[in-house]
């Protein structure tokens, strides 16, 4: 998952991702889309100092899948995650 330009270890990235996925999956009643946005934003922020690439596309796919698994429509989940990943770059889609 971690690309060669990432300054983090695979274990570091996987631990953060697993914690984020658990937060999204815990939102079974409501708020999973917003939580997915927040998780994506947080995870992307951890990579702002990396020379890149960091494999954020693969991370985003996992966050999207977690949101969809608790009932978030896929287009909404994908948009929330994309926006979260891009927020740290100073722009949103």
C-alpha positions as CSV (number, residue, x, y, z in Angstrom):
1,X,0.0,0.0,0.0
2,X,2.7,2.5,0.9
3,X,4.5,3.8,-2.2
4,X,8.2,4.4,-2.4
5,X,8.0,8.2,-1.8
6,X,6.1,7.9,1.5
7,X,8.2,8.7,4.6
8,X,6.0,6.3,6.8
9,X,6.3,2.6,7.4
10,X,3.7,0.2,6.1
11,X,2.8,-0.6,9.7
12,X,2.3,3.1,10.6
13,X,0.0,3.6,7.6
14,X,-2.0,0.4,8.2
15,X,-2.5,1.2,11.9
16,X,-3.9,4.6,11.1
17,X,-6.1,3.3,8.3
18,X,-7.5,0.5,10.5
19,X,-8.4,2.9,13.2
20,X,-10.1,5.2,10.7
21,X,-12.0,2.3,9.1
22,X,-13.3,1.2,12.5
23,X,-14.6,4.8,13.1
24,X,-16.4,4.7,9.7
25,X,-17.9,1.2,10.3
26,X,-19.1,2.2,13.8
27,X,-21.5,4.8,12.2
28,X,-24.2,2.3,11.3
29,X,-27.1,4.6,12.0
30,X,-25.9,7.8,10.4
31,X,-22.9,10.0,9.8
32,X,-20.7,7.4,8.0
33,X,-20.2,9.7,5.0
34,X,-19.1,12.6,7.2
35,X,-16.8,10.3,9.2
36,X,-15.3,8.9,5.9
37,X,-14.5,12.5,4.9
38,X,-12.9,13.2,8.3
39,X,-10.8,10.0,8.2
40,X,-9.7,10.7,4.6
41,X,-8.8,14.3,5.6
42,X,-6.8,13.1,8.7
43,X,-5.0,10.4,6.8
44,X,-4.0,12.7,3.9
45,X,-2.8,15.3,6.4
46,X,-0.3,12.8,7.8
47,X,1.3,12.7,4.3
48,X,1.7,16.4,3.6
49,X,5.4,16.4,4.3
50,X,6.1,13.2,2.3
51,X,7.9,13.6,-1.0
52,X,5.2,11.3,-2.4
53,X,3.6,9.4,-3.8
54,X,2.0,7.8,-0.7
55,X,-0.6,5.4,-2.1
56,X,-3.5,7.6,-1.0
57,X,-5.7,6.3,-3.8
58,X,-5.6,2.8,-2.3
59,X,-6.3,4.2,1.1
60,X,-9.2,6.2,-0.3
61,X,-10.7,3.0,-1.8
62,X,-10.6,1.3,1.5
63,X,-12.3,4.2,3.3
64,X,-14.9,4.4,0.6
65,X,-15.6,0.6,0.9
66,X,-16.0,0.9,4.6
67,X,-18.6,3.7,4.2
68,X,-20.5,1.8,1.5
69,X,-20.5,-1.3,3.8
70,X,-22.6,0.6,6.4
71,X,-25.1,1.9,3.8
72,X,-23.6,5.1,2.4
73,X,-24.4,5.3,-1.4
74,X,-21.2,4.7,-3.3
75,X,-21.2,8.0,-5.2
76,X,-21.6,10.0,-2.0
77,X,-18.9,8.0,-0.2
78,X,-16.5,8.4,-3.1
79,X,-17.1,12.2,-3.2
80,X,-16.7,12.5,0.6
81,X,-13.4,10.6,0.5
82,X,-12.1,12.4,-2.5
83,X,-12.9,15.8,-0.9
84,X,-11.3,14.7,2.3
85,X,-8.1,13.6,0.6
86,X,-7.8,16.8,-1.3
87,X,-8.7,19.2,1.5
88,X,-5.1,19.1,2.8
89,X,-4.0,20.3,-0.6
90,X,-6.0,23.5,-0.1
91,X,-8.8,22.5,-2.5
92,X,-11.9,20.4,-2.7
93,X,-13.8,18.9,-5.6
